Each structure stands twice: as C-alpha cells, then as structure tokens.
Amino acid sequence: MYKVKEEMTLMDYLLKETGKKRNALKNALKYGQVFVNGTVQTNFAFPLHNGDEVTIGQKQSLAFPILYEDEDLIVINKPSGLVSEQTMNNKSKTAYAIVKDYLTKKHEKIFLVHRLDQETSGVLMFAKKKALYEALTKHWNDYVKVRSYVAIVEGKVIKGGTIKTCLQENKAGKVYVAKEGKQAITHYQSINSSKGYTMMQITIDTGRKNQIRVHMAEVLHHPISGDVKYGGHRNSIHRVALHQDVFAFVHPLTHKEMTFSADVPEDFYKLGSTGAKKYKKTLTTYVFTCILNE
C-alpha cells in the first residue's frame, strides 16, 4: 500500500512510486487491480490528494475477477449463471465453493454475507473473519449504504421512481407481489432508451429474492430482457440483463467506507442501449448522493 503525500494524477503517481512500466500499469488499471481508498479505480487521470491510500491488487487466481481482497474480505465479479451458494433445488458448482477452495489453500476462512440471483452478475462479497460476518449479518441495514444495479428492460421507460410492495414466494419458487409478505423497496431511474430497450439504474433498500425482477415486470410492466421467468423475452446475449455494479458499506471493524464496482457487461450494449459515458457520469453522481444522504 502507498500513502499519497502530494496531489497528482493516479498514473503519474504509480509511475513515480512503483517503478513499473507504463504498459504494466495500464493493464493493472484496466483489469481492476488498482484501488484508491479501497475502491477499484480504472481512470488513468484520477486525481489523488494528500492522505489517499493506493493499493495494487494481486494477480487473478480464479475463473472470474477478484475485485478486491484483504485480510478481512474478498469481493468478486460473479458471472451470470453461477449460483452464489448451494440450495436444496440447485446442487451445481457455486461461487461460494470456488472462493472457499481458493481461500482454503491460503488457510483462510470464508463467510457468505449476501447473495445474488443465479442469473444476476456483479459485485459479490465474502467475509474472511467471523466477527465481520456477524456484525454485517446482524446489523446489515446499519452498515450497507448502496446496492446499485444496472438492468436492461423491455420497452421505453422515461420517468424514475420508487416501488414499495410486499413479496411472497409460491411453492414453485416464483416470487410475486402480495398484500402480505416481506416488504421490498426498489428505486429506479432511466439512463437511456434505444431500439425497444431501456437501460435502468436501480438501487434497493431491501434484498428480497428476485425483488428487482418482480418489481420491473409486475409493477412497472417492463420486464428485464431475457427474464423469461417473469415475462421477459429471450435475447441475443442469452442471459437476464441484470448486473450489480456498485456495493458500498461501512466496515464494522475499521469504520471505513468501502465501495466496490464492476463495470457494466459489454454485451448489455448490444441490446440497443447506448451512451456509456453518459451512464457512468449519471451513476457516479447518483450513487454518491445516496451515500452522502444516508
């Protein structure tokens, strides 16, 4: 870890402090191996300030990217199609099992603190210490600040808003809106529309099973592309177009705010949504507004 003592751009600082060649540093930035104050940073010109902490991560050792790892936790970019953990109805290989095998070789433990649907890709965090696991699971809403997703939904959505319902699950494993059940709160905002699809930024206050998928389909009446289970149509990228791009929380043991991000999958843009630069700017502004307002 490097401690910044003067203001300069990230690339200039890395060249000065690490002694590595520019191409090697470009690759480290490109593949999410450079962290500023615990957050992945890929922008060469990112401005550093006195007191910032810069870390260059380890080489990737798994079939999917490790977004961050330290002695307390490990964060991955889970691919679509991979189950977070084994369930009664799904005995296939899981993200938990893969990361557990990786950590066991290093004589470290693993605790699952949250989950993503099998069809959803993006930021998934595991704890390495029981104290961290217990603090997060017992006081989740006190520590977790942002859970942001990007979805491509069918049709054109212009306005943003908030959806509050109760959700229940039937015997077939399908979730639906009901008068009774567990409360689910979803905030949504349109980023861009094109060719029959809308790219949406979505944040959640609750983490119910299939929450975003049900709210988009049953309440907003714009199912997520590829989500056949909830009324969507099959698409050309052969997956449900839902991705967790940002997860931010306050570390219960160190009290530091940590933010992890996973870039929107490139194939999302094949569905007709454009304006990646506009999206990134909107997302950064919105997410950090959420954090500051907590």
C-alpha positions, -999 to +999 in steps of 0.1 A: +000+000+000+012+035-009+003+067+011-001+098-011+017+129+001+011+153-028-016+159-054-012+144-088-029+120-112-031+083-105-009+072-134+018+098-126+018+086-090+020+049-099+049+056-124+067+076-097+062+052-067+061+017-082+089+017-107+067-003-130+065+003-168+035+023-182+021-007-201+021-028-170+003-001-150-022+004-178-031-033-176-034-032-138-058-003-142-078-019-170-083-052-151-094-036-118-062-043-098-056-007-086-075+006-056-078+041-042-090+042-006-104+007-010-123+014-043-113+000-077-101+028-099-096+024-137-092+061-147-056+070-155-062+107-148-080+101-115-069+130-091-051+119-059-049+140-028-027+141+003-036+112+026-052+089-001-042+052+000-033+034-032-030-003-035-021-026-064-040-059-061-029-095-066-030-113-099-063-130-106-064-166-094-100-175-101-121-181-132-138-147-125-123-114-115-113-106-079-124-070-074-107-066-040-091-087-013-076-080+020-072-098+054-109-092+062-128-098+030-128-107-007-150-093-034-156-109-068-174-101-100-198-130-102-207-141-137-243-147-148-253-183-145-233-191-114-251-198-082-240-178-051-244-208-028-258-243-029-295-247-023-320-276-020-330-272-056-296-264-070-266-286-063-244-271-091-210-256-085-212-223-066-194-190-062-190-198-025-174-232-032-150-218-057-139-189-034-138-213-004-114-236-023-092-206-032-091-193+004-086-228+020-053-231+001-042-199+018-055-212+052-083-186+054-119-189+062-150-177+043-184-165+053-212-156+028-227-122+038-251-116+009-263-133-024-270-126-060-295-145-081-280-171-103-289-151-134-275-118-120-239-109-124-218-084-105-203-075-071-205-103-045-186-100-012-175-127+013-161-121+048-130-139+060-135-132+097-164-144+118-165-111+137-171-092+104-196-117+092-216-115+124-216-077+125-228-074+089-255-101+092-269-088+125-268-051+115-269-052+077-290-021+072-268+000+096-236-007+076-247-012+040-251+021+022-255+014-016-266-016-036-268-004-072-277-025-102-279-019-140-307-036-159-319-035-195-357-037-195-380-042-224-398-011-237-392+026-231-392+040-195-389+077-191-395+086-155-379+073-124-395+065-091-398+042-061-416+009-058-428-004-024-447-037-021-448-069-002-434-100-018-442-137-013-429-169-029-450-198-041-442-235-039-428-234-074-402-208-063-417-179-081-420-146-063-450-123-067-465-091-053-489-098-024-508-079+003-489-098+029-453-109+029-419-092+032-416-055+024-395-048-007-383-013-017-368-005-051-357+028-065-353+031-103-340+057-128-339+056-166-305+061-181-311+058-218-336+042-242-329+028-277-344+003-301-371-010-277-349-013-246-342+010-216-310+009-196-320+014-159-301+023-128-317+006-098-309+008-061-326-013-034-333-008+003-342-044+008-327-076-006-357-099-012-354-129-036-359-118-072-370-084-059-358-062-089-371-087-114-406-089-099-408-051-095-398-044-131-422-070-145-452-069-122-453-033-110-435-013-137-447-037-165-413-036-182-397-070-176-359-073-177-346-085-210-340-123-210-360-128-179-384-155-192-394-165-156-410-131-151-424-124-186-394-112-205-384-124-239-352-144-247-325-121-261-294-122-282-270-122-252-286-153-237-289-141-202-310-120-178-298-084-183-293-076-146-259-067-131-249-054-096-224-027-104-219-010-071-218-022-035-208+002-007-207-003+030-191+009+062-166-017+075-179-026+110-144-032+124-124-004+108-153+021+103-140+029+068-164+034+040-156+009+012-171+010-023-167-018-049-178-016-085-180-039-115-183-025-150-215-030-169-210-061-191-202-051-227-229-073-241-256-051-224-249-025-251-257-050-278-294-048-268-298-013-281-288+008-251-261+034-259-244+063-241-219+045-219-202+078-210-235+094-200-243+064-179-211+064-159-214+101-152-250+097-141-242+067-119-213+083-101-234+114-092-264+094-081-247+067-061-225+091-041-255+113-035-272+083-019-241+077+003-240+112+015-277+113+023-275+082+045 
